[in-house]
Structure formats: C-alpha cells, structure tokens
Amino acid sequence: FNNKLVGWLEKMDLAYFLSMKDKVEIKDFDIILVEGVVSTERDKKEVEEMRANTKVLIAMGTCAMTALPSGQRNNFRPEQLENIQADLKKFSYLPKCLPIKDVVKVDDEIPGCPIIAEKFIEIFEKHLNQ
C-alpha cells in the first residue's frame, strides 16, 4: 500500500490515463510513466510524442525496460516468423518488440513485474521533488 499518494496528489495533477486518452492532449508534462513494450508503429509514435512533451520519462516495469516477455518473438526462428507474418502485418507490428529506451531517451526505470513498490516510491519521489 502506498501511503504517500495523498501527499503526492497535493503536488501534482493527474492528467493522462489510457482510459482518458481521447480527452487529454499530451503536452507539457513534468513526468510521464510508461509501461509496456513498443510493438507497433502506433506504440512507437505515442512514445515519441510522450518524450517530446515531458521533462522526465520513466519506463515502468520489466516489459518497458526489456521488451520481455513480448520480445520473445525477436528470437523466433525464421520458420516461426513466417507463420506469424500475416498477423504482424495485419496489426502493424514492428519487425521487433522494443524496450522504451530503444525508441526514446528514458530518464529512469522502475523494475519488476509487478513493479517493486518501494522502488516506485523512491524513483517517483526523486523526480517529483526536483
């Protein structure tokens, strides 16, 4: 349980969630937390837009840091890749799954799957208090 959330909320405005995506423009953020892997052209464009509009971008979770487990397809044998080519094309997947840091500059990372709560608090507070 994060007992620091109430204090954090006094210092910030929560402005962008996936569920609010169509309602909020990504512009002039101090901190953006990004989770997940970059696997499509759309993912890549969104991460690039986020980076261009924030002072601090934090990769949150093992997927964002390493592109795994989705990145397992990066190591598929040629015949395995051939079997999934139609799906890759249909859904505009990139040739490889990418960790966030392979697409944009990442200022910090929060490890774990699920993330390590203590590490999240440490890293988030470091940037929140800058």
C-alpha positions in Angstrom: 0.0 0.0 0.0 1.3 3.4 -1.0 0.6 5.8 1.9 2.3 8.6 0.1 -0.3 9.1 -2.6 -2.3 11.7 -0.8 0.8 13.9 -0.3 1.8 13.4 -3.9 -1.7 14.5 -5.1 -1.1 17.8 -3.4 2.0 18.4 -5.6 0.6 17.2 -8.9 -2.3 17.0 -11.3 -3.0 13.5 -12.7 -3.8 14.3 -16.3 -3.4 11.3 -18.6 -4.5 7.7 -18.3 -5.2 5.3 -21.1 -8.9 5.5 -20.2 -8.8 9.3 -20.6 -6.7 9.1 -23.7 -9.1 10.8 -26.1 -9.8 13.6 -23.7 -6.4 14.9 -22.9 -3.6 16.2 -25.1 -0.1 15.0 -24.3 1.6 18.3 -23.8 3.9 20.0 -21.3 4.2 17.2 -18.7 6.7 17.2 -15.9 6.7 13.4 -15.5 5.4 10.6 -17.7 5.4 6.9 -16.6 5.3 4.5 -19.5 4.6 0.8 -19.1 4.6 -2.0 -21.7 6.6 -2.8 -24.8 6.8 -0.9 -28.1 5.5 -3.5 -30.6 3.6 -1.4 -33.2 4.0 1.7 -35.2 1.3 3.3 -33.1 3.1 2.4 -29.9 6.3 4.0 -31.3 4.6 7.2 -32.3 2.9 7.5 -28.9 6.1 7.0 -27.0 7.9 9.6 -29.2 5.1 12.1 -28.6 5.3 11.5 -24.9 9.0 12.0 -24.9 8.7 15.2 -26.9 6.2 16.6 -24.3 7.7 15.7 -20.9 10.7 16.7 -18.8 11.1 13.2 -17.4 10.1 9.9 -18.9 10.2 6.8 -16.7 10.0 3.3 -18.0 7.8 1.4 -15.6 8.1 -2.4 -15.3 10.1 -5.2 -16.8 8.2 -5.0 -20.2 9.1 -1.4 -20.6 12.7 -2.0 -19.6 13.4 -5.2 -21.6 10.5 -5.8 -24.0 10.0 -9.2 -22.4 8.0 -11.4 -22.5 6.5 -9.9 -25.7 10.0 -9.6 -27.1 10.4 -13.4 -27.2 9.3 -13.2 -30.8 12.6 -11.3 -31.5 14.3 -14.7 -31.1 11.9 -16.7 -33.2 13.4 -19.0 -35.9 12.7 -18.0 -39.5 10.0 -20.6 -39.9 8.3 -19.4 -36.7 8.4 -15.8 -38.0 7.0 -16.9 -41.3 4.0 -18.4 -39.5 3.1 -15.1 -37.9 3.9 -12.7 -40.7 0.2 -12.2 -41.7 -0.7 -11.2 -38.1 2.4 -8.9 -37.8 1.4 -7.1 -41.0 -2.4 -7.0 -40.2 -1.8 -5.3 -36.8 1.2 -3.1 -38.0 3.7 -4.8 -35.7 7.3 -3.6 -35.9 9.8 -6.2 -37.0 11.0 -6.5 -33.4 9.5 -5.7 -30.0 11.4 -2.8 -28.4 12.0 -1.7 -24.9 11.2 2.0 -24.4 14.8 3.0 -24.2 15.4 1.7 -27.7 12.9 4.2 -29.0 13.4 7.4 -26.9 15.6 8.7 -24.1 14.5 7.2 -20.8 15.4 9.2 -17.6 14.8 6.4 -15.1 13.4 2.9 -14.8 11.3 1.1 -12.2 11.9 -2.7 -12.3 9.6 -5.6 -11.7 6.5 -7.4 -12.9 4.6 -6.3 -11.0 6.7 -3.3 -10.2 8.5 -3.1 -6.9 6.5 -0.7 -4.7 9.5 0.6 -2.7 11.5 1.3 -5.9 8.5 3.0 -7.5 8.2 5.3 -4.4 11.9 6.0 -4.4 12.2 6.9 -8.1 8.9 8.7 -8.4 9.7 10.9 -5.4 13.2 11.7 -6.7 11.6 13.2 -9.8 8.5 14.7 -8.2 10.7 16.7 -5.8 13.1 18.1 -8.5 
